[in-house]
Amino acid sequence: MDFAHIILSIWRCFALKWKIGFQTNGEMDILRWS
């Protein structure tokens, strides 16, 4: 696995966490996924 793929995987993970946090619109959800 190359460096770029690792960055994309991490970015996708954070994007999903933020997306879930904003969709549920709950601070506890953001804390749970962070």
C-alpha positions as CSV (number, residue, x, y, z in Angstrom):
1,M,0.0,0.0,0.0
2,D,1.5,3.3,-1.0
3,F,1.5,6.6,0.9
4,A,-1.2,8.2,-1.2
5,H,-3.6,5.3,-0.6
6,I,-3.0,5.5,3.2
7,I,-3.9,9.3,3.1
8,L,-7.0,8.7,1.1
9,S,-8.1,5.9,3.5
10,I,-7.6,8.2,6.5
11,W,-9.3,11.1,4.8
12,R,-12.3,8.9,3.9
13,C,-12.5,7.7,7.5
14,F,-12.6,11.2,8.9
15,A,-15.1,12.4,6.2
16,L,-17.5,9.6,7.2
17,K,-17.1,10.4,10.8
18,W,-17.9,14.1,10.3
19,K,-20.7,13.2,7.9
20,I,-22.3,11.0,10.5
21,G,-21.8,13.6,13.1
22,F,-23.5,16.4,11.1
23,Q,-26.4,14.1,9.9
24,T,-27.3,13.1,13.4
25,N,-26.7,16.7,14.5
26,G,-25.7,15.4,18.0
27,E,-22.6,16.3,20.0
28,M,-22.5,12.9,21.6
29,D,-22.4,11.2,18.2
30,I,-19.4,13.4,17.2
31,L,-17.6,12.6,20.4
32,R,-18.3,8.9,20.0
33,W,-16.9,8.7,16.5
34,S,-13.9,10.9,17.2
